[in-house]
């Protein structure tokens, strides 16, 4: 096989591999569907919350509000993953002229996405832990210890991710400075 033929095969393979990124698009469409499902769950929880507000309320009302916050945080997390994932791995979203375009859109790389995801997970875990504390009388010490342990695992993981990214940026900056000298 000649060199020209190998170059043509290589170009065709590279176009095929590059085009395969579109296989991710249905995943992001599915995540949009998950946000729709969360909207229905939110509406159901909201109606239940209204019943609690009209009744005796108390700690159940607080847990209900925290559940709404929890659902909103998960929906926000999905939206971040959809936008950043699609733009990083599939194609740019052409909304630059739109007045409501989020400031961060188009500027979130994989490292930023990782930090945003772990930050959202820590926030969601914190809400779940707060709900547990509100209902502390209804759970065993072992259940509460597990919830605290899991939350602390997420917190430590988040700190470690941020530290690794910071060290990586410092290493890149040192390499860049060394190349300029």
Secondary structure, DSSP 8 states (H G I E B T S, - for coil): --HHHHHHHHHHHHHHHHHGGGGGHHHHHHHHHHHHHHHHHHHHHHHHHHHHHHTT-THHHHHHHHHHHHHHHHHHHHHHHHHHHHHHHT-----TT-TT--TTTT---HHHHHHHHHHHHHHHHHHHHHHHHHTGGGS-HHHHHHHHHHHHHHHHHHHHHHHHHHHHHHHHHHHHHHHH-
